[in-house]
């Protein structure tokens, strides 16, 4: 996870996404991925590794968003694991 989301990843975002995609080759059952990654990246994982169940996460350590419902609706429109 990126530092601004409480993680320790120090390389650039492009390399982080490449590393995540390379980890998918290990075929985990589930992959927790941040909601703000490009939708095209999520689609690439879904198409290349359809058995991986993608879980979206959202992190804001400064405040609770005032409109959580809109955030949830937007997250639910992404092709990810829903159960």
C-alpha positions as semicolon CSV with decimal commas, in nm:
position;residue;x (nm);y (nm);z (nm)
1;X;0,000;0,000;0,000
2;X;0,115;0,354;-0,072
3;X;0,246;0,564;0,216
4;X;-0,048;0,807;0,188
5;X;-0,276;0,511;0,257
6;X;-0,086;0,391;0,560
7;X;0,146;0,155;0,372
8;X;0,518;0,125;0,324
9;X;0,557;0,099;-0,052
10;X;0,831;0,343;-0,154
11;X;0,856;0,301;-0,531
12;X;0,650;0,496;-0,784
13;X;0,285;0,414;-0,852
14;X;0,357;0,263;-1,193
15;X;0,599;0,015;-1,035
16;X;0,356;-0,058;-0,753
17;X;0,085;-0,153;-1,000
18;X;0,333;-0,367;-1,196
19;X;0,430;-0,544;-0,874
20;X;0,066;-0,606;-0,786
21;X;0,000;-0,746;-1,132
22;X;0,307;-0,970;-1,109
23;X;0,186;-1,099;-0,772
24;X;-0,138;-1,203;-0,939
25;X;0,057;-1,474;-1,122
26;X;0,065;-1,653;-0,785
27;X;-0,314;-1,691;-0,824
28;X;-0,429;-1,585;-0,476
29;X;-0,792;-1,658;-0,396
30;X;-0,846;-1,293;-0,299
31;X;-0,665;-0,967;-0,369
32;X;-0,734;-0,652;-0,169
33;X;-0,682;-0,352;-0,393
34;X;-0,733;0,017;-0,330
35;X;-1,045;0,171;-0,477
36;X;-0,854;0,458;-0,636
37;X;-0,639;0,247;-0,870
38;X;-0,730;0,298;-1,236
39;X;-1,039;0,103;-1,339
40;X;-0,845;-0,022;-1,643
41;X;-0,596;-0,187;-1,407
42;X;-0,875;-0,366;-1,220
43;X;-1,020;-0,480;-1,553
44;X;-0,677;-0,606;-1,666
45;X;-0,646;-0,819;-1,354
46;X;-1,004;-0,947;-1,391
47;X;-0,950;-1,046;-1,754
48;X;-0,606;-1,200;-1,706
49;X;-0,679;-1,375;-1,376
50;X;-1,056;-1,432;-1,362
51;X;-1,035;-1,669;-1,064
52;X;-0,892;-1,402;-0,833
53;X;-1,166;-1,239;-0,628
54;X;-1,089;-0,869;-0,610
55;X;-1,181;-0,683;-0,293
56;X;-1,189;-0,304;-0,307
57;X;-1,072;-0,108;-0,006
58;X;-1,090;0,260;0,075
59;X;-0,866;0,432;0,329
60;X;-0,893;0,785;0,461
61;X;-0,700;0,827;0,784
62;X;-0,786;1,196;0,817
63;X;-1,165;1,191;0,819
64;X;-1,474;0,987;0,755
65;X;-1,625;1,090;0,421
66;X;-1,954;1,273;0,464
67;X;-2,122;1,080;0,184
68;X;-2,035;0,716;0,244
69;X;-2,336;0,598;0,044
70;X;-2,209;0,760;-0,278
71;X;-1,869;0,605;-0,219
72;X;-2,027;0,262;-0,169
73;X;-2,242;0,298;-0,481
74;X;-1,938;0,391;-0,687
75;X;-1,739;0,099;-0,546
76;X;-2,022;-0,142;-0,624
77;X;-2,010;-0,037;-0,989
78;X;-1,660;-0,181;-1,018
79;X;-1,622;-0,544;-1,122
80;X;-1,511;-0,688;-0,787
81;X;-1,606;-0,959;-0,545
82;X;-1,931;-0,870;-0,372
83;X;-1,989;-1,145;-0,114
